Structure formats: structure tokens, C-alpha cells
Amino acid sequence: MNPLPGSDLYYNYKKYGAVKQVGNTFSVGLIPNGLTPDDLNHYSKLAWKRFYLRPRIIWNELRRINLRRLISGIKAFWKAVTR
């Protein structure tokens, strides 16, 4: 989560954790109390894997196979999971 300037969370973040300035939406912006940035990255990768490696998702992609789209999706998935 990245608290946006002007939002309630941005002004009250100290109740929930620390805010780290980031340049994009895929980076950790709010580090909740009790967690580390490494924990958040680990759980983020786990969520990506659990969502996109479901048999139904894979089957749907294979059914309407478009080679360019499939390769692009694999690259995006790999990049998200290995960063």
C-alpha cells in the first residue's frame, strides 16, 4: 500500500506503521508495525504465485492462447516474482 498525499492514511500513518517514499505502485510504501519490508515482499510474491498459478487461470490462458500475450504474461509474472 502506498498512502497518497492528502489521504487520511497519509496524515495518520504513524498509528499503523512507517511510510517510505517510493516512485511506483509496486514498491512497498507503508510498512505496518510488526512487519519488515522483506516480510512484505515475501507475502507479495506469495500472493502473486497463489493467484496466477491456479489451474483455472492457467487453463483459461491456454484456451485462448495468443503467443505474444502468453510470452508477455510469463515475462511480467517472472519479473514480479523474482524482484
Summary of the structure (lengths in Angstrom):
residues: 83
radius of gyration: 16.5
end to end distance: 17.2
largest distance: 47.5
contacts: 167
relative contact order: 0.10
helix: 58%
strand: 7%
